Amino acid sequence: FAILMDRGSGGPIMIGSKTGGTSIEDIAAKDPSAIVKVPVDIMAGLTDAQATEMAEKMGFAGPQAASAAKSIASLYKIFVERDC
């Protein structure tokens, strides 16, 4: 999971994979559909729905999805405060 600035959308984008691992390039080479991308409107910020969508697309379900969405939202907050 990562949050970075995307030139194409002109704002932040969250990138992750349900397969796990640390090399997104290797995962993308083996199975491009395993890469999950969710753009975030830089003016509106990350919504709870987007955080939940990202968590679910990364393979989390039920209480784990809610916990993952909370972590994603916290990481996004840090990204905005420290990296933008």
C-alpha positions as protocol buffer text, in pm:
chain_id: "A"
residue {
  index: 1
  type: PHE
  ca { x: 0 y: 0 z: 0 }
}
residue {
  index: 2
  type: ALA
  ca { x: 122 y: 347 z: -90 }
}
residue {
  index: 3
  type: ILE
  ca { x: -9 y: 697 z: -134 }
}
residue {
  index: 4
  type: LEU
  ca { x: 162 y: 917 z: -389 }
}
residue {
  index: 5
  type: MET
  ca { x: 100 y: 1214 z: -614 }
}
residue {
  index: 6
  type: ASP
  ca { x: -25 y: 1115 z: -958 }
}
residue {
  index: 7
  type: ARG
  ca { x: 51 y: 1344 z: -1249 }
}
residue {
  index: 8
  type: GLY
  ca { x: -231 y: 1193 z: -1454 }
}
residue {
  index: 9
  type: SER
  ca { x: -507 y: 1278 z: -1208 }
}
residue {
  index: 10
  type: GLY
  ca { x: -334 y: 1582 z: -1062 }
}
residue {
  index: 11
  type: GLY
  ca { x: -373 y: 1460 z: -706 }
}
residue {
  index: 12
  type: PRO
  ca { x: -306 y: 1178 z: -464 }
}
residue {
  index: 13
  type: ILE
  ca { x: -360 y: 818 z: -561 }
}
residue {
  index: 14
  type: MET
  ca { x: -366 y: 514 z: -335 }
}
residue {
  index: 15
  type: ILE
  ca { x: -202 y: 203 z: -475 }
}
residue {
  index: 16
  type: GLY
  ca { x: -207 y: -144 z: -323 }
}
residue {
  index: 17
  type: SER
  ca { x: -241 y: -512 z: -391 }
}
residue {
  index: 18
  type: LYS
  ca { x: -428 y: -796 z: -230 }
}
residue {
  index: 19
  type: THR
  ca { x: -140 y: -1029 z: -312 }
}
residue {
  index: 20
  type: GLY
  ca { x: 95 y: -852 z: -72 }
}
residue {
  index: 21
  type: GLY
  ca { x: 468 y: -821 z: -112 }
}
residue {
  index: 22
  type: THR
  ca { x: 697 y: -525 z: -142 }
}
residue {
  index: 23
  type: SER
  ca { x: 773 y: -503 z: -513 }
}
residue {
  index: 24
  type: ILE
  ca { x: 476 y: -350 z: -690 }
}
residue {
  index: 25
  type: GLU
  ca { x: 665 y: -381 z: -1019 }
}
residue {
  index: 26
  type: ASP
  ca { x: 698 y: -759 z: -983 }
}
residue {
  index: 27
  type: ILE
  ca { x: 332 y: -794 z: -890 }
}
residue {
  index: 28
  type: ALA
  ca { x: 225 y: -579 z: -1186 }
}
residue {
  index: 29
  type: ALA
  ca { x: 442 y: -781 z: -1424 }
}
residue {
  index: 30
  type: LYS
  ca { x: 288 y: -1111 z: -1312 }
}
residue {
  index: 31
  type: ASP
  ca { x: -73 y: -994 z: -1277 }
}
residue {
  index: 32
  type: PRO
  ca { x: -160 y: -633 z: -1364 }
}
residue {
  index: 33
  type: SER
  ca { x: -516 y: -683 z: -1238 }
}
residue {
  index: 34
  type: ALA
  ca { x: -378 y: -742 z: -887 }
}
residue {
  index: 35
  type: ILE
  ca { x: -287 y: -374 z: -859 }
}
residue {
  index: 36
  type: VAL
  ca { x: -557 y: -160 z: -698 }
}
residue {
  index: 37
  type: LYS
  ca { x: -561 y: 214 z: -768 }
}
residue {
  index: 38
  type: VAL
  ca { x: -797 y: 463 z: -606 }
}
residue {
  index: 39
  type: PRO
  ca { x: -750 y: 833 z: -692 }
}
residue {
  index: 40
  type: VAL
  ca { x: -837 y: 1091 z: -428 }
}
residue {
  index: 41
  type: ASP
  ca { x: -970 y: 1440 z: -503 }
}
residue {
  index: 42
  type: ILE
  ca { x: -706 y: 1665 z: -351 }
}
residue {
  index: 43
  type: MET
  ca { x: -961 y: 1934 z: -264 }
}
residue {
  index: 44
  type: ALA
  ca { x: -1226 y: 1702 z: -113 }
}
residue {
  index: 45
  type: GLY
  ca { x: -981 y: 1468 z: 56 }
}
residue {
  index: 46
  type: LEU
  ca { x: -1023 y: 1101 z: 132 }
}
residue {
  index: 47
  type: THR
  ca { x: -1376 y: 991 z: 211 }
}
residue {
  index: 48
  type: ASP
  ca { x: -1471 y: 704 z: 440 }
}
residue {
  index: 49
  type: ALA
  ca { x: -1622 y: 533 z: 135 }
}
residue {
  index: 50
  type: GLN
  ca { x: -1291 y: 554 z: -53 }
}
residue {
  index: 51
  type: ALA
  ca { x: -1095 y: 420 z: 242 }
}
residue {
  index: 52
  type: THR
  ca { x: -1341 y: 129 z: 271 }
}
residue {
  index: 53
  type: GLU
  ca { x: -1331 y: 69 z: -106 }
}
residue {
  index: 54
  type: MET
  ca { x: -951 y: 49 z: -97 }
}
residue {
  index: 55
  type: ALA
  ca { x: -957 y: -189 z: 199 }
}
residue {
  index: 56
  type: GLU
  ca { x: -1212 y: -417 z: 32 }
}
residue {
  index: 57
  type: LYS
  ca { x: -1030 y: -414 z: -303 }
}
residue {
  index: 58
  type: MET
  ca { x: -716 y: -518 z: -117 }
}
residue {
  index: 59
  type: GLY
  ca { x: -900 y: -824 z: 13 }
}
residue {
  index: 60
  type: PHE
  ca { x: -1017 y: -719 z: 359 }
}
residue {
  index: 61
  type: ALA
  ca { x: -1371 y: -807 z: 470 }
}
residue {
  index: 62
  type: GLY
  ca { x: -1597 y: -746 z: 767 }
}
residue {
  index: 63
  type: PRO
  ca { x: -1432 y: -607 z: 1080 }
}
residue {
  index: 64
  type: GLN
  ca { x: -1090 y: -632 z: 916 }
}
residue {
  index: 65
  type: ALA
  ca { x: -1209 y: -404 z: 633 }
}
residue {
  index: 66
  type: ALA
  ca { x: -1328 y: -147 z: 885 }
}
residue {
  index: 67
  type: SER
  ca { x: -995 y: -163 z: 1069 }
}
residue {
  index: 68
  type: ALA
  ca { x: -798 y: -142 z: 744 }
}
residue {
  index: 69
  type: ALA
  ca { x: -1009 y: 156 z: 629 }
}
residue {
  index: 70
  type: LYS
  ca { x: -932 y: 335 z: 955 }
}
residue {
  index: 71
  type: SER
  ca { x: -559 y: 270 z: 905 }
}
residue {
  index: 72
  type: ILE
  ca { x: -579 y: 388 z: 544 }
}
residue {
  index: 73
  type: ALA
  ca { x: -752 y: 710 z: 653 }
}
residue {
  index: 74
  type: SER
  ca { x: -484 y: 768 z: 917 }
}
residue {
  index: 75
  type: LEU
  ca { x: -206 y: 711 z: 665 }
}
residue {
  index: 76
  type: TYR
  ca { x: -373 y: 952 z: 423 }
}
residue {
  index: 77
  type: LYS
  ca { x: -390 y: 1217 z: 697 }
}
residue {
  index: 78
  type: ILE
  ca { x: -17 y: 1177 z: 760 }
}
residue {
  index: 79
  type: PHE
  ca { x: 51 y: 1192 z: 384 }
}
residue {
  index: 80
  type: VAL
  ca { x: -133 y: 1525 z: 357 }
}
residue {
  index: 81
  type: GLU
  ca { x: 26 y: 1671 z: 670 }
}
residue {
  index: 82
  type: ARG
  ca { x: 384 y: 1565 z: 597 }
}
residue {
  index: 83
  type: ASP
  ca { x: 428 y: 1487 z: 227 }
}
residue {
  index: 84
  type: CYS
  ca { x: 210 y: 1732 z: 33 }
}
